Amino acid sequence: MKNWYCLIGCVFLIFGACPVFSQESSVDFYTTDSIQQLDLRFEADNWRFILDSLRYNGDEMLQADLTINGQQLSRVGVRIRDSRAFKPGDLRNSLHIQLNYELTDQNYQGYQSIKLSSALRDPSLVREVLGYEIARNYMPAPRANYAKLVVNDEYYGLMVNVEPTDSPVFLNRNFGQSEGDLFLSVAPRKEQVPAGCANASYGALASQQNETCFPFFFKAITGNSFDALSELASALDTGEDKLPDALDIDRTLWMHAFNNVTANLNSYSGQNTQHYMVFKPTMGPAVPMVWNLNLAFGSFKNTGEGSDLKPREMVQLDPQLHARNGKKPLISVLLQNDTYRKMYLAHVRTILNDHFVNGAAQERSKELQEQIRIAVLTDRNRYYTRADFEDSMEETIGKLSKIPGLGKFIRDRASWLKKTDEMLIIPPTIEEVTYKERAQFSRERIEKFHIQVPTDRFTKRVMISYRLGEEGPFQIAYLKDDGNSFDEKANDQIFGIVIDPKGRANVLEYFIMAENARDVSFSPHDYMRNKHIITLTDLN
């Protein structure tokens, strides 16, 4: 059967007839339903040598013409992406393609650049696409799929096509605005770091770093001021009061939870705190984001404390990793707060149950790998053998790097993590939320939102995060169980609140958080994607 796949794949490659390769420009460029087709054409025959040379000599680009799914674009710029994975003479280095390099208005479906990952150290070729797919359920994260790249009529390779986070398309979709400062955490060479900067912390936003250090630990993707990072580091150092204004705490907790469940140590929680991003919009607090998930799911094994972890230790990665590590203040400062720690653990549980325990991530990884099988096996420039690709779901690949089988790692991580003390804690129970509605035949209209939340006997506090209308920031208020807040009797574990829109809006969008002594729970549990919505029209 494998030989049959290979034979058919070769035929498709020769005649360009493989049906999974999208051929119409109307196809969404980041859909995972089809593989994108990119064709680059350089005038120079020695384009590989030139690209390697440019990689050593700054940010210059080599001009080319590009066809995307049949749509032609002229005079784009191409360079090898900034990455320690770069190898001179490598046949499929990661590439950055700038569509508006010479023609300033040129774009493709609103995007002015393309980022192609070679997926080094991922024999399954699934980690990035799967990881971003999971992350997008809970936090801002780019879309990603696959692209078959042909250069001067020669198959360059199957690449992971990752949405650029500096694109207005991405920023508007996730933040409602495209203006702001975007930073990428990088790990410089130690000899490049000035005296007085915390070498071991790099992009950890440690308090001992000053504004002169940040340009060495972060690359400014948009903007050229590092003030936002300096303010964030100062807020982490000075305590809780200023932190909510400087940092989107909940989204940060989601990022930490994602990194922990997926054992993504090539990020803030790993060595050198590299390869995560921070976006500071013009209005609102800074938001950290995951980036570069090629080494997620146990492929990168160093937490920054001691030597690399063994495969078994990666499976058993502490769910409260770095909770007391002062060198990782973006984790330790937040988890010192009891409520934030509970929220974080609730997020860990949500990701674990939504994708790992139920086998959803395993099944999705198999689907993705089946989709790309022909394109991978016909890629002569691929990093791994056919056997490595076929075995990459269950077997450890590599004698030195020891990349765990993706499916097995997901299964083992879920099995161990769900039995930890943190995951065995019973969260509060939130019963069905109810409202005060207009009585039948009553002439008295409902002008305020009366919300009632029944809970279990161990719930100590109930919070609502809401906004009037479907735009703008959310506000926080606490429900009461005092007998005077649409909550029936005092101390009966039924909490209530009355929200007066004062004629400003007909719509209330919200989610609920209940807290007991050891845990929190949310309603809806997937509130980052779906929130409760009620209108005064519904109540009347």
Secondary structure as GFF3:
##gff-version 3
##sequence-region A 1 540
A	DSSP	alpha_helix	2	15	.	.	.	ID=ss1
A	DSSP	beta_strand	36	41	.	.	.	ID=ss2
A	DSSP	alpha_helix	47	56	.	.	.	ID=ss3
A	DSSP	beta_strand	62	68	.	.	.	ID=ss4
A	DSSP	beta_strand	71	80	.	.	.	ID=ss5
A	DSSP	beta_strand	95	98	.	.	.	ID=ss6
A	DSSP	beta_strand	113	117	.	.	.	ID=ss7
A	DSSP	alpha_helix	127	135	.	.	.	ID=ss8
A	DSSP	beta_strand	144	151	.	.	.	ID=ss9
A	DSSP	beta_strand	154	162	.	.	.	ID=ss10
A	DSSP	alpha_helix	168	175	.	.	.	ID=ss11
A	DSSP	beta_strand	180	185	.	.	.	ID=ss12
A	DSSP	three_ten_helix	190	192	.	.	.	ID=ss13
A	DSSP	three_ten_helix	202	204	.	.	.	ID=ss14
A	DSSP	alpha_helix	214	217	.	.	.	ID=ss15
A	DSSP	beta_strand	218	222	.	.	.	ID=ss16
A	DSSP	alpha_helix	227	238	.	.	.	ID=ss17
A	DSSP	alpha_helix	243	246	.	.	.	ID=ss18
A	DSSP	alpha_helix	249	261	.	.	.	ID=ss19
A	DSSP	three_ten_helix	271	273	.	.	.	ID=ss20
A	DSSP	beta_strand	276	281	.	.	.	ID=ss21
A	DSSP	beta_strand	287	290	.	.	.	ID=ss22
A	DSSP	alpha_helix	311	315	.	.	.	ID=ss23
A	DSSP	alpha_helix	329	335	.	.	.	ID=ss24
A	DSSP	alpha_helix	338	351	.	.	.	ID=ss25
A	DSSP	pi_helix	352	357	.	.	.	ID=ss26
A	DSSP	alpha_helix	360	377	.	.	.	ID=ss27
A	DSSP	alpha_helix	386	391	.	.	.	ID=ss28
A	DSSP	alpha_helix	406	417	.	.	.	ID=ss29
A	DSSP	alpha_helix	421	424	.	.	.	ID=ss30
A	DSSP	beta_strand	434	435	.	.	.	ID=ss31
A	DSSP	beta_strand	449	454	.	.	.	ID=ss32
A	DSSP	beta_strand	461	468	.	.	.	ID=ss33
A	DSSP	beta_strand	475	478	.	.	.	ID=ss34
A	DSSP	beta_strand	494	499	.	.	.	ID=ss35
A	DSSP	beta_strand	507	515	.	.	.	ID=ss36
A	DSSP	beta_strand	520	523	.	.	.	ID=ss37
A	DSSP	beta_strand	532	535	.	.	.	ID=ss38
A	DSSP	alpha_helix	536	539	.	.	.	ID=ss39
###
